[in-house]
Amino acid sequence: MKQFTITKKIAKHGSQSIIVIPRMLESELRPKTIVKITIDIIKEADNSILESSQLVKTSKEVLLR
């Protein structure tokens, strides 16, 4: 079993909140692949977080185990 840990900021698509999977995992997460997703809320969103460039950079942070 392969395991990936991704730290992401929740994005917005219309009225829905979404999580965008990094393109570098595209070959691992093909259509019809079954995955288990666990969501741990690290920090609630506020205006100072939304303006932080540090969280924007985490969209490229992928830890492979």
N, C-alpha and C positions, 0 to 999 in steps of 0.2 A: 504494500500500500504506500503510495506517495502522499506526502503531506506538505502543504504550503501554508505559511502564515503571512497574511497581507494586512497592513494597517492602512485604512482608507478613510477619507472624509465622505460622508453621505452626500450624493449629488441630487439634483432635482431635475425631473423630466416632466414638464407640465405640472400637474398637481401631485405627482407621485415622487416619493423618495427612492433613489436607486443606488446600487453599488456597481461601479464599473470595474470589470475584471481586466487586469493589465494584458496587453496584446502578447507579451512574451509568454503567457500561459495558454495562448490560443491552441497550440498543438497538443497540450495536455488535457484541455477541457473542450473536447469536440462535442457537437450535438449528440444527444442520447447518452452521454456519460452521466452516471449517477454520482452525485457528490453529497457530502454531509457538510452543512454550513452551521457554525455556531457563532453567534454575535455577542461580543462582550462590549458594553458601552464603556469607553475609557474616560470620556469627558463630555458633558452636555455642551451643545453649541451655544455660543453667545457672540456678540458683535466683535469682541477682540479676537476670538478664535477664527472667525470667518475672514478677518483681515490679515491673519498671520501667514506669512510666506512659508513658514516652517511646515504647516499642515499641507500646503499645496505640494511641497516637495515629497511628502510621504506617499503620494500616489505612485511614485516610481520605486518605492522601497518594497522589495520583495525578499523575504527570508526563506531560503530553501533548506529543508531538513531532510 
